[in-house]
Amino acid sequence: MANAYVKRVMIDTGSSVDILYFNAFQRLGLTDLDLAPLTFTLTGFTGDSVSPLGATTILIMFGGEPRSKTLLVSFMVVKLPSVYNAIIGRPTLNRLRAVVSTFHRIIKFPTRTGVGEVRSDPGESRQCYLMATTLFKKPRTRPVGTIPPDPEESALDPHSAEKVLELPLDPSHPDKLVKVGSGLTESQQVQLIDFLRKNDDVFAWAPNNMPGVDP
């Protein structure tokens, strides 16, 4: 990459752009004169957005001779903390016609002299993981599969705003209960129960009370 051997490059088939981090950009000896202006932002799958410093085009050789391939890659340069130097996304992987195997930690691609390949360094991968867990450590953790509660959803919690009373709709069938708010006065409760008893045919206490529905 720009006449330098660059490690810690992430292969990300989910990225729609190729990214070069600013620290690596500087270590490659590049300056602001090598940046082309950009007017859009990059948005991640979490919804976070970042404005690139610009775009730069770098000549990259993938693999080793004689089975190598060289491409001009246009990177979006971003100034963010990262354990990686760059991210190779779908645009370059497609141009490379690469096949990525995360299980074998290898990418393969066709060249004029056969199949070229780039292998992952397990030691570097572990080091990147350890550095990432330190760099992006959060103040509190949550169990896997949980997300913070949404305040708006909490406001829509269907729990009753007050305590309820269970009263028998028919004294001869004490198991047929209805719930009424405890905030009602005694006379209001009597009126409500009387109304419900007069319309008890709308209640379905058993499957045979629901004709047309398969029990």
Backbone torsions as a table, in degrees:
resi	resn	phi	psi	omega
1	MET	NA	112.4	-179.1
2	ALA	52.4	45.4	178.6
3	ASN	64.1	24.8	177.6
4	ALA	-133.4	146.6	176.0
5	TYR	-86.8	114.0	-173.2
6	VAL	-110.3	125.6	175.0
7	LYS	-99.1	-179.3	177.4
8	ARG	53.8	55.5	174.9
9	VAL	-110.5	122.0	-179.7
10	MET	-85.8	133.7	172.6
11	ILE	-97.0	111.5	-173.4
12	ASP	-123.4	101.4	179.6
13	THR	-71.7	-8.4	178.5
14	GLY	-93.9	-4.9	-178.6
15	SER	-91.8	131.8	-179.7
16	SER	-88.8	-0.8	178.5
17	VAL	-137.5	163.0	172.4
18	ASP	-99.1	133.4	-172.6
19	ILE	-122.3	136.8	173.3
20	LEU	-121.3	124.6	-179.0
21	TYR	-79.0	148.5	-169.9
22	PHE	-60.6	-37.9	179.2
23	ASN	-60.7	-43.0	177.7
24	ALA	-68.1	-37.6	177.1
25	PHE	-55.5	-44.8	-179.8
26	GLN	-70.1	-41.3	-178.5
27	ARG	-66.6	-22.4	175.6
28	LEU	-79.1	-0.8	178.9
29	GLY	82.4	15.5	-179.8
30	LEU	-88.6	154.4	-178.1
31	THR	-130.0	-179.3	178.7
32	ASP	-59.3	-24.6	179.3
33	LEU	-68.1	-18.5	179.4
34	ASP	-91.6	4.5	-178.5
35	LEU	-102.2	134.2	171.4
36	ALA	-99.6	135.9	-176.3
37	PRO	-65.1	148.3	175.8
38	LEU	-129.2	150.9	-177.4
39	THR	-120.2	12.6	-179.1
40	PHE	-121.2	169.4	179.5
41	THR	-112.7	156.9	175.7
42	LEU	-100.2	135.5	-178.7
43	THR	-122.9	127.9	179.1
44	GLY	-85.5	175.7	-177.7
45	PHE	-69.7	-16.5	176.7
46	THR	-86.3	-4.8	-179.3
47	GLY	95.0	-6.4	178.1
48	ASP	-69.6	142.1	-177.9
49	SER	-122.4	149.7	176.3
50	VAL	-144.3	142.8	178.2
51	SER	-95.1	120.3	178.5
52	PRO	-64.5	150.8	175.0
53	LEU	-70.8	-24.1	-179.4
54	GLY	158.1	-170.0	179.0
55	ALA	-120.1	145.7	176.7
56	THR	-138.9	144.7	-178.6
57	THR	-108.2	126.8	-175.0
58	ILE	-129.1	141.4	176.2
59	LEU	-83.8	123.9	-177.2
60	ILE	-124.6	135.7	173.8
61	MET	-106.3	123.1	178.0
62	PHE	-99.1	132.2	179.6
63	GLY	81.3	-177.3	-179.8
64	GLY	-118.5	155.6	179.0
65	GLU	-62.7	144.9	4.0
66	PRO	-89.6	-3.1	-176.8
67	ARG	-101.5	74.0	-179.5
68	SER	-130.8	166.9	176.8
69	LYS	-142.4	135.6	-177.8
70	THR	-113.8	130.3	-178.9
71	LEU	-133.1	149.7	168.6
72	LEU	-87.2	119.4	-175.6
73	VAL	-114.3	130.1	177.4
74	SER	-93.8	114.0	-178.9
75	PHE	-101.5	143.7	166.4
76	MET	-88.3	123.8	-178.1
77	VAL	-93.5	122.5	-178.8
78	VAL	-124.3	146.8	-179.4
79	LYS	-105.8	85.4	-179.8
80	LEU	-140.2	150.4	175.2
81	PRO	-68.1	135.8	-179.4
82	SER	-159.3	147.1	175.0
83	VAL	-82.2	-10.8	179.8
84	TYR	-100.1	155.8	175.6
85	ASN	-88.9	-32.7	-177.1
86	ALA	-157.6	164.1	174.3
87	ILE	-126.7	124.7	174.4
88	ILE	-98.2	116.6	-176.8
89	GLY	-104.0	-163.9	-175.4
90	ARG	-60.1	-39.4	-177.0
91	PRO	-54.1	-48.5	-178.2
92	THR	-76.0	-37.2	178.3
93	LEU	-61.9	-37.3	178.0
94	ASN	-68.9	-42.4	178.1
95	ARG	-65.2	-33.4	178.7
96	LEU	-75.8	-15.5	-174.8
97	ARG	57.2	43.6	-173.4
98	ALA	-84.9	147.7	170.5
99	VAL	-112.2	123.0	-175.3
100	VAL	-105.4	128.7	175.1
101	SER	-120.5	107.2	178.1
102	THR	-71.3	-29.2	179.8
103	PHE	-65.7	-44.5	-178.7
104	HIS	-90.1	-4.0	-179.6
105	ARG	54.6	53.3	-176.6
106	ILE	-151.9	149.4	168.4
107	ILE	-120.9	140.0	178.5
108	LYS	-125.0	150.2	-176.3
109	PHE	-155.1	151.6	-178.7
110	PRO	-77.4	142.7	173.2
111	THR	-131.5	174.9	-179.3
112	ARG	-67.9	-20.8	-177.0
113	THR	-114.0	16.9	179.0
114	GLY	130.8	-162.0	-177.5
115	VAL	-90.9	119.3	175.9
116	GLY	-88.7	160.2	-179.6
117	GLU	-150.1	153.4	172.8
118	VAL	-130.7	124.1	-177.9
119	ARG	-103.3	148.1	176.5
120	SER	-79.4	146.9	175.7
121	ASP	-94.7	109.2	-177.4
122	PRO	-56.2	-37.3	179.5
123	GLY	-63.7	-44.3	178.1
124	GLU	-65.6	-37.7	179.7
125	SER	-62.2	-44.7	178.6
126	ARG	-64.3	-40.2	179.3
127	GLN	-63.3	-41.3	178.1
128	CYS	-62.9	-40.6	-179.7
129	TYR	-63.8	-45.7	-179.6
130	LEU	-64.1	-40.3	178.7
131	MET	-67.1	-37.8	-178.8
132	ALA	-66.7	-39.1	-179.7
133	THR	-67.1	-26.0	176.9
134	THR	-83.6	-42.6	-176.9
135	LEU	-66.3	-38.6	-175.4
136	PHE	-110.3	29.8	179.8
137	LYS	-64.7	133.2	-178.6
138	LYS	-100.7	153.7	-177.2
139	PRO	-65.2	-26.6	178.9
140	ARG	-145.2	150.3	-179.1
141	THR	-116.1	158.8	178.1
142	ARG	-126.4	152.1	177.7
143	PRO	-58.2	151.8	178.5
144	VAL	-58.7	134.3	176.6
145	GLY	92.3	2.7	178.8
146	THR	-112.9	153.2	177.6
147	ILE	-131.1	157.1	178.6
148	PRO	-60.7	145.5	179.2
149	PRO	-65.5	142.5	178.1
150	ASP	-87.7	119.7	-179.6
151	PRO	-56.0	-36.3	-179.3
152	GLU	-68.0	-38.1	178.7
153	GLU	-69.3	-34.8	177.9
154	SER	-62.9	-34.8	179.4
155	ALA	-68.2	-22.0	-179.7
156	LEU	-98.6	14.8	179.9
157	ASP	-58.8	124.7	-174.0
158	PRO	-76.2	10.3	177.9
159	HIS	-65.7	150.3	-179.9
160	SER	-66.3	141.8	179.9
161	ALA	-76.2	-15.9	179.8
162	GLU	-140.7	166.9	177.1
163	LYS	-69.2	151.2	-179.5
164	VAL	-119.5	156.4	177.0
165	LEU	-112.6	137.3	176.2
166	GLU	-97.3	118.7	-177.8
167	LEU	-123.1	142.8	179.1
168	PRO	-71.6	131.1	177.9
169	LEU	-75.8	-34.4	179.8
170	ASP	-130.8	114.3	-178.1
171	PRO	-55.7	-27.6	179.8
172	SER	-77.9	-11.9	177.5
173	HIS	-129.4	80.0	-175.6
174	PRO	-63.3	-13.9	178.8
175	ASP	-80.5	-13.6	179.8
176	LYS	-90.4	91.7	-174.5
177	LEU	-107.6	148.9	172.4
178	VAL	-124.7	154.1	-179.3
179	LYS	-107.4	132.3	177.6
180	VAL	-129.5	152.5	-178.7
181	GLY	-67.0	138.5	-179.9
182	SER	-72.2	-12.2	180.0
183	GLY	-79.4	-8.4	178.7
184	LEU	-73.8	146.8	174.0
185	THR	-72.2	166.6	-179.0
186	GLU	-61.3	-40.1	179.7
187	SER	-67.4	-36.2	178.3
188	GLN	-67.6	-38.6	177.3
189	GLN	-62.6	-42.1	179.8
190	VAL	-62.9	-44.6	-179.9
191	GLN	-63.4	-41.5	-178.7
192	LEU	-66.5	-46.3	179.4
193	ILE	-62.0	-40.7	179.2
194	ASP	-61.7	-41.5	178.7
195	PHE	-64.2	-43.9	-179.0
196	LEU	-65.8	-36.2	179.2
197	ARG	-66.4	-35.7	178.7
198	LYS	-69.8	-20.0	-178.5
199	ASN	-120.9	33.3	-177.1
200	ASP	-67.8	-10.9	179.5
201	ASP	-71.1	-12.7	179.8
202	VAL	-84.4	-10.8	-179.4
203	PHE	-87.0	142.5	176.5
204	ALA	-111.8	101.9	-178.1
205	TRP	-90.4	-17.6	-177.8
206	ALA	-147.4	162.1	-179.6
207	PRO	-56.4	-34.0	-178.4
208	ASN	-72.6	-6.0	173.8
209	ASN	-84.6	-1.5	-178.0
210	MET	-121.5	75.6	179.7
211	PRO	-61.9	139.8	179.0
212	GLY	92.0	-8.5	178.9
213	VAL	-108.3	126.0	-178.6
214	ASP	-67.8	118.9	-179.6
215	PRO	-69.3	NA	NA
